[in-house]
């Protein structure tokens, strides 16, 4: 009997448009950080997310880094962020000499809790970083209400939320600055890459300068620099891939939502399984379809379920390990309590849900999970 094909957690889906664009780069020699695809990708992405400006960079991490730098974050400052997120969010704060200040998640949306943000504000708070976890938007109005009296800027991390919407408005236009990732497992990809979006002209110019070694935009003279900057420029080759992907972004978002709807229908009756959230005011893009596994009700732990799925040729991934439990940060945050984030980490499993995930694969994954549940 032929073994069933392994089901990947996620993989990019590329089309002839990406190939045609990349070949144009190669045949015209426009392979570095200049070329028409950079401009077209930036303009197209800005239009897609409803932002005035979009600036392409080398990764989602560098997008966060350069955006915080544009806000003037530095030594002595504090930046508030959720502990339940990828470690890069904290790392970029530390790299600028600032202090990450953690808050717990809401139990419903799994995003940072605005009420806890209020409790962590100090005179040193320079910015707040709402992260749209797994593609579900943060409650931005509640967060704005908390921050408005002190006019504290926000940097939304939309790395997992291409195409997501909050009250009908797209992620990428909801904050002072927004950062996106185009890593290979994201809804659209450039292999490695990122984007910063904003409606603020001055911040856009700061990002443009900082991503290019602190180039002095006001003088527009070659090799004149007025600040310490970075080399965070995306290549025309990567933008060529990104432009092809951008043309299919709506299709990919619809696919993720279709996959999620099918999982929901197949797993909603399984005891001990909590399905991912979607509030009435949100459009969740389900970047990673993530379930919570209650060991007592389901009959086995999250880790045991992942092991059993692996034996059946089904790839999975644990939910994020919170920042306060990361080895490099656990001493800094020792004694602090984040029970919701801990529960999400202890119970959370990412199931296959990429652009390449098929209906048959979803049904196979769900069937295995259902068969393992406590009878």
Residue pairs with C-beta under 8 A, 6 or more apart in sequence:
3 313
4 312
4 313
4 364
5 313
6 313
6 314
6 315
7 313
7 314
7 315
7 352
7 357
7 361
7 364
7 365
8 315
8 352
8 354
8 356
9 185
9 288
9 315
9 316
9 317
9 350
9 351
9 352
9 353
9 354
10 185
10 288
10 352
10 353
10 354
10 355
10 356
10 357
11 184
11 185
11 354
11 355
11 356
12 184
12 185
12 189
12 354
12 355
12 356
13 248
13 252
13 354
13 355
13 356
14 241
14 244
14 245
15 244
15 248
17 243
17 244
17 247
18 240
18 241
18 244
18 245
20 244
21 37
21 240
21 241
21 243
21 244
22 237
22 240
22 241
24 30
24 240
25 31
25 35
25 37
25 236
25 237
25 240
26 237
28 35
30 36
30 37
30 236
31 235
31 236
31 237
32 235
32 236
33 233
33 234
33 235
33 236
34 236
35 236
35 239
35 240
36 236
37 236
37 239
37 240
37 242
37 243
38 56
38 234
38 236
38 239
40 239
40 243
41 56
41 239
41 242
41 243
41 246
42 54
42 55
42 56
42 195
42 239
43 54
44 243
44 246
45 54
45 56
45 172
45 180
45 195
45 197
45 242
45 246
46 52
46 53
46 54
46 197
48 163
48 170
48 172
48 246
48 249
49 158
49 170
49 171
49 172
49 173
49 178
49 197
50 169
50 170
50 172
50 173
51 172
51 173
51 178
51 197
51 198
51 199
52 198
52 199
52 201
52 204
53 197
53 198
53 199
53 200
53 201
53 204
53 207
54 195
54 196
54 197
55 195
55 196
55 197
55 204
55 207
55 208
55 211
56 193
56 194
56 195
56 233
56 234
56 238
56 239
56 242
57 63
57 66
57 193
57 194
57 195
57 196
57 211
57 232
57 233
57 234
58 192
58 193
58 194
58 232
58 233
58 234
59 181
59 183
59 192
59 193
59 194
60 88
60 157
60 159
60 179
60 180
60 181
60 182
60 183
60 186
60 194
61 88
61 91
61 92
61 181
61 194
62 194
62 211
62 230
62 232
63 179
63 180
63 181
63 194
63 195
63 196
64 88
64 89
64 92
64 129
64 155
64 157
64 179
65 92
65 95
65 96
65 230
65 232
66 196
66 207
66 210
66 211
66 230
66 232
67 155
67 177
67 178
67 179
67 196
67 207
68 79
68 92
68 93
68 96
68 98
68 127
68 155
69 96
69 206
69 210
69 230
70 177
70 196
70 203
70 206
70 207
70 210
71 126
71 127
71 153
71 155
71 176
71 177
71 203
72 126
73 79
73 93
73 96
73 98
73 126
73 127
74 96
74 97
74 98
75 96
75 97
75 98
76 97
76 98
76 124
77 96
77 97
77 98
77 99
77 124
77 125
77 126
77 127
78 98
78 99
78 100
78 101
78 122
78 124
78 125
78 126
79 93
79 98
79 99
79 100
79 101
79 125
79 126
79 127
79 128
79 129
80 101
80 102
80 103
80 112
80 117
80 120
80 121
80 125
80 127
80 128
80 129
81 89
81 90
81 93
81 100
81 101
81 102
81 103
81 112
81 128
81 129
81 131
81 323
82 89
82 102
82 103
82 104
82 105
82 111
82 112
82 129
82 130
82 131
82 133
82 341
83 102
83 103
83 104
83 105
83 322
83 323
83 324
83 333
83 338
83 341
84 104
84 105
84 110
84 133
84 319
84 320
84 322
84 338
84 340
84 341
84 344
84 345
85 131
85 133
85 157
85 320
85 322
85 323
86 159
86 320
87 323
87 326
87 328
87 329
89 100
89 129
89 131
89 157
89 323
90 100
90 323
90 326
90 329
93 99
93 100
93 129
94 100
98 126
99 124
100 323
100 329
101 120
101 122
101 125
102 120
102 322
102 323
102 324
102 333
102 336
102 338
103 112
103 113
103 116
103 117
103 119
103 120
103 338
104 112
104 113
104 116
104 338
104 339
104 340
104 341
105 111
105 112
105 113
105 133
105 338
105 340
105 341
105 344
106 112
106 113
106 139
106 340
107 340
108 277
108 279
109 133
109 136
109 138
109 139
109 277
109 279
109 282
110 133
110 134
110 136
110 276
110 277
110 340
110 344
111 130
111 131
111 132
111 133
111 136
111 137
111 138
111 139
112 130
112 131
112 138
112 143
113 340
114 139
114 142
114 143
114 145
114 146
115 142
115 146
117 128
117 143
117 146
117 147
118 146
121 146
121 150
121 152
125 150
125 152
126 152
126 153
127 152
127 153
127 154
127 155
127 176
128 143
128 147
128 152
128 153
128 154
128 155
129 154
129 155
129 156
129 157
130 138
130 140
130 143
130 154
130 155
130 156
130 157
130 175
131 138
131 156
131 157
131 159
131 160
132 138
132 156
132 157
132 158
132 160
132 161
132 164
132 171
133 160
133 320
134 160
134 276
134 284
134 286
134 287
134 288
134 290
134 350
135 160
135 161
135 164
135 256
135 284
135 285
135 286
135 287
135 288
136 161
136 164
136 276
136 277
136 278
136 279
136 282
136 284
137 161
137 164
137 165
137 166
137 171
137 174
137 282
137 283
137 284
138 156
138 166
139 166
140 154
140 156
140 166
140 174
140 175
141 167
143 154
144 154
147 154
153 175
153 176
153 177
154 174
154 175
154 176
154 177
155 175
155 176
155 177
155 178
155 179
156 171
156 172
156 174
156 175
156 177
156 178
156 179
157 178
157 179
158 164
158 171
158 172
158 178
158 179
158 180
159 179
159 180
159 181
159 183
159 186
159 194
160 181
160 186
160 285
160 287
160 288
161 171
161 285
161 287
162 171
162 180
162 186
162 187
162 188
162 249
162 252
162 253
162 285
162 287
163 170
163 171
163 187
163 249
163 250
163 252
163 253
163 283
163 285
164 170
164 171
164 282
164 283
164 284
164 285
165 171
165 282
165 283
166 174
166 281
166 282
166 283
167 281
167 282
171 178
172 178
172 180
172 197
173 197
173 199
176 198
176 200
176 203
177 196
177 197
177 198
177 200
177 203
177 207
178 196
178 197
178 198
179 194
179 195
179 196
180 194
180 195
180 196
180 197
181 193
181 194
182 188
182 189
182 190
182 191
182 192
182 193
182 194
182 195
182 238
182 242
182 245
183 189
183 191
183 192
183 193
184 191
184 192
185 354
186 287
187 249
187 252
187 253
187 256
187 285
187 287
187 355
188 242
188 245
188 246
188 248
188 249
188 252
189 241
189 242
189 245
190 234
190 238
190 239
190 241
190 242
190 245
191 238
191 241
192 238
193 234
193 238
193 239
193 242
194 234
196 207
198 204
198 207
205 217
208 215
208 217
209 215
209 216
209 217
209 226
209 227
209 229
210 227
210 229
210 230
210 232
211 229
211 230
211 231
211 232
211 233
212 229
212 231
212 232
212 233
213 225
213 229
213 230
213 231
214 225
214 226
214 227
214 228
214 229
215 224
215 225
215 229
216 224
216 225
216 226
218 226
219 226
234 242
245 252
252 355
253 285
255 355
255 357
256 285
256 286
256 287
256 289
256 353
256 355
257 284
257 285
257 286
259 286
259 289
259 353
259 357
259 359
259 362
260 276
260 284
260 286
260 289
260 353
262 359
262 362
262 363
262 366
263 275
263 289
263 351
263 353
263 362
263 365
263 366
264 275
266 362
266 363
266 366
266 367
266 370
267 273
267 275
267 291
267 366
267 369
267 370
268 275
270 298
270 369
270 370
270 373
271 297
271 298
271 373
271 374
272 293
272 294
272 295
272 296
272 297
272 298
272 299
272 373
272 374
273 291
273 292
273 293
273 294
273 298
273 369
273 373
274 291
274 292
274 294
274 347
275 291
276 284
276 286
276 289
276 290
276 291
277 284
278 284
286 353
287 353
288 317
288 350
288 351
288 353
289 350
289 351
289 352
289 353
290 319
290 348
290 349
290 350
290 351
291 348
291 349
291 351
292 343
292 344
292 347
292 348
292 349
293 300
293 301
293 302
293 305
293 347
293 348
293 349
294 347
295 301
295 302
295 304
295 347
297 374
298 305
298 372
298 373
298 374
299 372
299 373
299 374
300 308
300 372
302 318
302 346
302 347
302 348
302 349
303 318
305 316
305 349
305 369
305 372
306 316
306 318
306 349
308 368
308 372
309 315
309 316
309 365
309 368
309 369
310 316
312 368
314 352
314 364
314 365
314 368
315 352
316 349
316 350
316 351
316 352
317 349
317 350
318 345
318 348
318 349
318 350
319 344
319 345
319 347
319 348
319 349
319 350
320 344
320 345
320 348
321 345
322 338
322 341
322 342
322 344
322 345
323 329
323 333
324 330
324 333
324 336
324 338
324 341
325 342
325 345
351 365
352 361
352 362
352 365
